[in-house]
């Protein structure tokens, strides 16, 4: 890039709100320079660290720096120099160079000197010890022959560029009225560099003995240094050009505004993952040593996260899966934190599961090894972390927090829900199914979610099922009338009653009829949600109709399989489905949360969950947008009975959650109305 392409001002002064001198002038000019001439009253190698991004550009341009610096002299040092016209290696002026060899900025100085990319000369005032060489001028040259200079109060130190109150003027060679100023600055530098001002100052080369001592500590590769690696990663992040839709950008800003802690209640398919990564990129701008932990319900989803992260080409120092599927994962996590604490790396992301993140081994490693490392915790499908088993994952030691879920509420668990909301700052950003259907994606010209039809299929309970359903209803009523009932016992009764309608016998015949209607030979892109009890019989029905199908249950391994290119059994099944080698996926709960199957267009809810969150999650699997995807279809088996106590009304409450956003809501309302239920009354 040419200097003329930069947005430069005629002058700069310190701004209390930001590092204006550094970020708006010094770094962008330096990284586009071929040569840099600098006269500085004072010099510190720390300036290399704050300007590392600019130094990187200079190196890539095969550029070089020339520094004229003025030391502070003791009476003894000045006496020696005046008499001998020479600088001894034990002179105090080199105190800034001979320091802790662990400092990255000194190692960078050593590398620059050794590679011939930096020359330093010492300027000593001739009149007296106190006659300091106090001019501050910088002159830059780019590859296109442009030149610019600055002059003012600023020295070549980190303190000056970041903390001091400084100002300087800028002159450009492409501005005809400023050429004289530039030539004056250049002549001044050349005269001093050539030791042509002997009447006022003496100029000395850096003694070879001192230079050798400095070079001795140089790194094998300058990019091995933390100060250079950090900015190299920053450049990669900037080049990734992660673009966000307006609702995603709003979520990021809300997260920042809420102190980097927020619940993001965003409908399935609206880009929760990308939004969270946008938050991560925002935090990386602070140049902190940062570990990001992404916790998901299952390993398959963790691998999906890692794949998405890789596709975005975001380069961090470390990015790996660390969970129960990885051999010796505790040791890997411990060593990772050690590397971060020792600043051998600056940025890392690990993908894990809720189970691993709440494991006491994981928790203890974080607590015992965090130290100064900042940690961003991202909980995907965050509702799971409110359970008694997994809430240990919600460590107070995590500095920044993001909770992701379309529906974070925990059914029959107010304490768990309250815990989650409190942990993530009691604030949330919402982007609902209704919002997604009403908002146009500017890239596609279509809504963010696919329009859909909701098709209820009413099935009658058998007499024996009616009897059992009413039995549980009576037991629930009796227990609730007691003052000291056990909530767990009550929940068991609710679950038993729900199982009656969930596993209604008539649903099998209804499935047969529906499959014939949809045409077994042509139906594709379909997910059948069933209960544990239903899976064998429903799988047999699909088999009888020669429908190509596969199961996604707890039995299908989340571990890598042989000759799969690193995929798990679940990933292999999903890949076959996405490529239409399978017509149906038959799932219980493993497909409820997070797994990306954008091609899925039809959902058959044979076992409709009584949990609103699970119901919405299942619908979310098929209303994602995908190229060539037509209107989605949701077939929901609704249990009903004239004699079952309030059954249809309970079923309708679940149905209304999604039906209100369906294109055929008017027809759905009429179907329920004919059975005595007003869906609008449930809103």
N, C-alpha and C positions, 0 to 999 in steps of 0.2 A: 504494500500500500504506500502511496506517495504521501508526503507531509501535507500536500494540498488537499488530500481527501479527509484530513482530520478536522474536526470542529474546534478550532483554537481561538482563544480570546486574545486581546491585545495586552492584557495584564491579568495577574492572578494574585489573590491574597487568601490567607487561611480562613476557613469556614468552620465554625464550631460544630456544625451538624454532620460534616463528612470530610473525608480526606481529599479535598478538592485538588490541591496541588499535586498530589500523587496520582490519583485516579483519572483526573481529567487532563492532566498535562504530562507529567514526567513519564509514567509507564507507557501510554500510547505512543509518545514521541520516541522514547528509547527503543521500544520493540520494533519500530520501523526504521531504525537508524543503521547506517553503515559505519559511521565514525562518530565518536563523541569526545570533544575536547572540553575539559573542565578545569576551571580555576576555583579553588575553594579555600576559604580561610581555615576551615577545619574539615578533617576527613575521618570517618569511622567506617570500618568494614561492615557495621550493622546496616548501612545504607543498601548493601547488596541484598539483604534479606527482604526489606520492605519493597524493593524494586525488582524482585526476582523475576516477575513476569516480563518486565522490560528487558532484563538481562538475557532471558531466554530468547527473545526476539533478536537481540543484537547478535547472539551466538549463531542463531539460525541464518542470519544475514551475512555470516562470516565477517562480522564487524569487529571493531577494536575501540577501546577506551584509552584516553590519554589524560592523566590526572596531575595537576600542579597543586600541591598542598603545602600549607604553612604550619609548622609545628609550634607548640609552646616550649620555650627553652628555659632551662635553668641558667644561672650565671656561669656555672662551670661548663655546661655544654656550649654556651655562646663563646666563652673564652677559647675553648678548644678549636671550634670552627673558625673563629676569627684569625687565630694564629696559624693554623695548619692548612687552612683552605680545604679541609677535608672533613668528612663525617665518620666518626667511629661507630662501630656496630653496637657498642654499649651505650650509645647516646639515648637519653630518655625519650626522644621524639618517636622511638619505635615501640613504645609501650603498648600502643593500640594494636600492633601487629603480633607481638609476642604475648599471647593470652591463652586461655583454655582451648586446647586443641579439639575439644568436643564440639565447639561452636561451629555450626554449619556455615555461617557467613564467612568465618576465617578460612575454612576449607575451600569455599567458593573463590575467595580471593587468591588462594594458593593455586587453584586450577587455572584461573584466568591468567595469572602471572606466568605459569609454566607453559601454557599453550600459546603464549605470545599475544593474547587478546587484551592485555592490560599492561600499560607502562605507567610508572609513577616516578615523578621527580619532586624533590624537596626544595622549597623556596625559603630562604632565610633573609630577613631584612638586614641591610648592611650598616645602618646608622647605630642601632643599639639592640639589646635583647628585646626591648619592648616595641621595636618598629616592625609590627606584624604585617605580613603579606595578607591583606584583608579583603581583597577583591573577590567577588562572587559572580562568575560568568560561566555559562555553558553554551557550547556551540555544537549543533547536530548536522549531519549530512545524511541524506537518504540515497537510495540506488538510482533515483531519477535525476540526480544532480541538484536537488533542492537543498537549501541551507536555512537554518533558523538558529537564533540565539536568544538567551534570556539573561537578564542581569538584575540584581536586586540584593536582598538581604540574606538569601538562603545558602547555608553550607551543605556539604555532602555527608550528612549524617541522618540516621533514622529519626532522631529527635527533631531535627529541622523539618523534615518532610512530613512528619505526622503530628507532632505536639506543639511546636513553636508557633508564634504569631509571625508570619513571614509574608513578603510580597515581592513580585518581580514583574518586569516588562518583557514582552516577547516581540522579536523582530523577524520578518520573513523575507527571503530573497526574491520571491515572486511578487512582492509589493515594491514597486519602483521607488517609492519614497522612503524605504527603510534600508536600502542597500548600503548606504554610507555607514549606518550604525553597525551593520553586520561586518563590514570590512574593518571597521575600527576594532571590534571585538576580536576578529581573527588575527589582525596584525599584532595586537596586544599579546595574545596567547603565543603566537609564533616567536615573538621577541623574547619572551620569558623562557619558553621551551628551549630556544637556542642559546640561552644564557647571554643575551645581548643587552641586558639592562644592568650591567655590572656596577654602574654608579649608584644604584639603589638597592639591588638584591643579588644574592648569590644562589645559583641553581645547582643542585647535586643529583646525580643518579642514585637510585636506591643501591646501597652497598651490596655487592654480590654475596657476602656472607649472610646478610640479613635475608636477602632474596632466597638463598638456598634453604635457610631455616624455615621460611614460610612454605616454600615449595615441597619440603619434606613431608608435610601433613596433607598434601593434596589428595583427593579421592581418585580412585581408578576412573570413575566416570562422574562428571558433574551432575548427571541426572539421578545418580544414586542419593544425592543430598535431599533431605526433606524440603528445604526451602525451594528447590527447583522442581521436585516432584509434585509438590502441592500445586504450584502454578501450572505445571504441565497438565495436571488433572483438571484444573479450572478451565484451561483452554479447551480440553476435550468436552467438558460439560457445556461450555458455551457453544461449541460447534454442534452439539447434539440438537440444538434448536428445538427443544421440546415445546410443541405448540399445545395450548389448552383452549378448550371451548369456553365461552363466557361463564357458564355455570361452574366449570372446574376452576377457572381463575378466581371467581368469587369465593369458592370454598377455600382456596389457598390463602386469600387475603383474610378471610374470617379466622382461619387457623392462626395466622400471625397476630391478628388483633386480639385474640383470646389467649395470648401468652404461649403460643405454640402447643396448645392442647385443645382438642376438639373432637366431637362425634360427628361423623359425616353420614347422614341418613340419606343415601342416594339409591334410587331404584336400580335393580339389577340391569346391567347393560348400558349404564350411563357414564362409565369410566371412572369407577372408584380407584382402581389401581393406578391409572395414569395421574389422577388428582393427587394421590399420596406421593407419587414419585415427583410431581411438581413441588410438593412441600419439601421433600428431601433436597431437591436442587436449590430451592430458596435458602435452606439452612446451610448448604455447602458454601454459599457466598460469604459466610462469616469466617471462613478459614479456620474452623475449629477442628481439633482431632475428634472425629465423629464415627461412632458405631451405630448402624441402623439395624434393628431387629424386626423382622417381619414374621409374625406368628399367624398361622392359618389352622383350620380345623383338621386338615389331613395332608399327608405328604404329597399327594397328587396336586393339590392346590399350591403347595410351596414350589413345586417344580414348574408349575404354570407361571407363578410370579417370577421366578428366575428367568424363564424363557422370555417373558415380556420385558424384563429389565435388560436382557441381552439385546433384544431386537431394537431397543431405543438407543443402543450404542453408548450408554453412559459408562464411562470408565472410572471405576474406583480402584483403590489399591488391592482390594480383596472382595470377592463376591462368591459365596458358596452356601450350599445346604448343610446345616448342622442340626441333626435330629436323630431320633432313635434308629433310622435306617442307615446311618453313617457309622462305620466302625470307629470306636474310641473317640466319639464326639466330645466328651468332656475335656479330653486333653487338647483337642483341636481348638475349642473355645478358649481354654486357658492360655494357650500359646498365642492366639489371636489378640487377646487383651494385653498380653505382655508386649507384643509387637507395637500395639497402639500406644501403650504407656511409655515405651522406649522411643517412640516416634520413628521407628523403622518404617512404619506406614502411617498414613494420616486419615484415610477414609476406608471404611469397610461396611459391608452389608451381609447379614446372614439370614437365611430363610429357614424357618423352623416351624414346628407345630405347637398348638396350644398345650398339648400334653408334655412336650419337651420343655417349653418355656416355663411351665409351672412345676417341673420336676425339681426336687430339692437340690440335686447336683447342679443344675443349671443356675438356680437362684443363688446358691452359695458361691459359685464361680464369679457371678456378676458382683455380688456383695463384697467379696474378698479381693477383687482385682480391678474394680472400676477406676479408682483413683481420680485423675483429672480428665479422663476420657468422657466426653459428652455422649449420651445415648438417646437416640430417637426410637421409640417403640411404636410399631404399627400393628394393631390387632385387626386382622381381617375376619369378617363374620364375628364381630366383637361380642355378640350376645353370649357366646359360649364361655367367655372368660368370667361371666358372672356366676357360674356354677361353683359349688363347694370344692370340687376337685381341681378346678383350673384357675380360681381367682388368685392363687399364689403367683401367677404370671404378672399381675398388676403391681409391679414394684414401685415404691415411692422414689427409688433411686434413679428412675428413668427421667431424664431432663425434659424431653419433648415427647408428646403423645398424640396418636391418631387412632380413633376407633372407627371402623368401617362396617356398615351393615345397611341393608335395605330396611330392616326392621329390628332395631336393637332391643325391643321390649322382650322380657322373659315372662312367659305365661305362668301364672300362679307363683311368681317369684318376685314380689315387689322389692324385697331386700336386695336380691341380685341385680335387678334393674337399677335401683337407686345407687348401688355400689359402682356400677359401670358409669352412670351419668356423672357421679361425683368425681370419679377418677379422671375423667376426660374434661373436667372443667365446668360441668353443668351447663354447657352450651352445645348447640348442634347446628349444623348446616343441613337443610333439607332440599332434596330435589326428587319429587315423588313421581310415580307412574303417570299421574295426571299432568305434571309439569313436563315430563319427557315427551308425552304424546302431543302436547301443545307447543313444543319448542322445535323449530326447524334446525337441523344440522346444516350449516352453510356449505359443507363439503359435498353433501348428497342431495340437498334440496328436499329431504324427507325428515319426518320426526325422528328423534333420537331412539324411540322404541317403535316396534312394528305394530300397526293396527291389528286388532284381533276380534274374533267372534267368541263369545262365551255360550256354550251349548250344554245346558243342564239335562241330564238323563235321569229320570225319576224311576227308582226301583222300590218295590214294596217289601217290607219285612215279612217273613213267614210268621205264622201264629206262635211258634216256639220262640222266635226272635223277639216278637212283641212282648211276650210274657217275661222274658229275661231282661229286656230293656226297662220295662216298668218296675221290675223287682229292684234293679239298681237305682232307679229314680226314687223309689220309696226309701231305700236305705240312705241315700244322699240327704233326703229331706229330714229324716229322723236324726242323722248325725249333725246336720247343721243347726237343728233346734237345741242341741246340747251346748252348754257354755264351755266345756273343757275338752272338745274334740281335738284329736290329733290331725293337723293339716295333711300329714303324709298319708294317713288312713283315708282321709277324704279324697285325696288325689288318686289313690288306688281305685276307689269306687268310680270316679269320673272316667278313669282310663278303661275300666272294665265295661262301663256303659258305652263309651265311644267305640270300643272294639266290636260291639254288637252291630252297630250301623256300618262301621268301617268294613267289616267282613261279611256283609249281607250276602246270602246265598244267591239271590237273584242277579247279582252283579256279573256272574259268569255268563249267563245267558245274554245279558245286556251287552257284554263285551263281544260275544259271537255276532250278535245282530249289527253292532257298530262296525266291526271289521268287514263284514260283507258289504255294508253301505259304503265304506271307504275304498273298497276293492283291494283285497289282499295282494293282488299282483302289482298294483301301482303305488300303494301306500309306502312312503319313505319319510325320513326325517322326523320320526315319531318316538316319543318317550312315554312309556307306560309306567306309572307310579303305582306300586302295590305294597301290601303289608307282608310281613314274614309269612303269615298263614296263606296268603294268596299266591305267592310267587310260583310254586310248583304247578298248580292247576292252570294259572294264567299262561305260564310258559308252555305247557302242553297244548293249550288252545292255539297259540301262535304256531307251534310246531305242526299241528294238524292242518293248518292253512298254508304251510310251507313258507312262512314268513322268516326271513333271515334276521336273527335276533341274538342278543347277548345280554348277560346279567352284569349289573354293577352293584355288588353287595359287599358286605364286610369280608366275604370269602375270597373276593378277587384281590390279589395281592397288590400292595402299594410299593413293593420292592422291585428292583430291577430284574428283568428276565433275560435269559440268555439269547444272544443274537438279535437283540432289539435296538441296538444303537444307544443303549442307556435308558430306554423307556421302561416303565413299569407295566404290569399286566393291564391295569386300568387305562393307562395312557394308550396302550396298543388298541384296546377295545374302542376308545373314543376316536382314535385316528381312523379306524376302519369305518366307524359310523359317519364321520365327517366326509369320508371319501365314498359314501354310499355302498360300501361293501356289506354293510348291515342296514336293514330297514328299521329295526326297533332296538332301542335300549330299554331294558327292564330294570328299574331301580327301586330301592327301598329308601334309604336316607342318604346314601353316598352322593346322590345327584342333587340333593337339596341345596347345597351350599357351595357357591363360588366357581364350580367347574365350568369352563368356557366351552359351550357347544353351540356356536352361533347358527349353524345350519338347522338345528332343531326347529321345526315349525308347528308340530302337532303335539299336544299334551293330552294324554288320557289319564284322568285322575280316578283310577278305580278305587284306590284307598285314599280318600280325602282326609287330610290331617285336620284335627280340631284345633291345632295350634295355628293362629293367623299368620305368624311369621313363616312357618313351614309351607303353608299354602301359597303365600305370596312368592316365596323363594322358588317353588316349583313352577308356578306360572312364569316367573322371570326367566326360566331356562329357555322358553320358546318364543318370547316376544322381543328378544334381541334382534337388532337389524343385521342383515347380511345381504350381500350382493345377489340379486335375482330372487330374493325371498318374497313370496306373496303373503297375503294376509294370514296371520297365525290363527290356529283353531284350538280351543280348549274345551275338552269334553269332561264334564264333571258329573260323577255318579252320585246323585242325591238320594239318600235313603228317606223313605216316607212311610207313614202308616196312620190310619185314622185312629187307631187305638193306642199307639205309642205316645206317651206323655210329652207334648211339646217338641217332638222330634224334628218336624219340618221347619219349625221356626228356628231351631238351633242350627240346622243345616243352612238355612237361608242367610243367617248372620255371616257365615263364612263366605257364601257365594257373593254376597253384596260387596265384599271387600274388593273384588276384582271386576265383577259384572258392571259396576257403575262406569268403568272406563271402556267397556266393550262397544264396538260399533253397533251391535244389535241390542243395546240395553232396553229399548222400548219393547222388543219382542220377549226378552227375558223377564221383564216386569210382568207382562201379560201372562206368561206361563206360570209364574208363582201366584199371581193374583187369582187365577182360575182354581188354585188350590188353597185359597184363603189367606195368603201371605202378601203383605204390602212391603216390597223391598225398600221403597223410599223411607219407610218408617224406621229402618235400621240405620240410616245415615246419622 
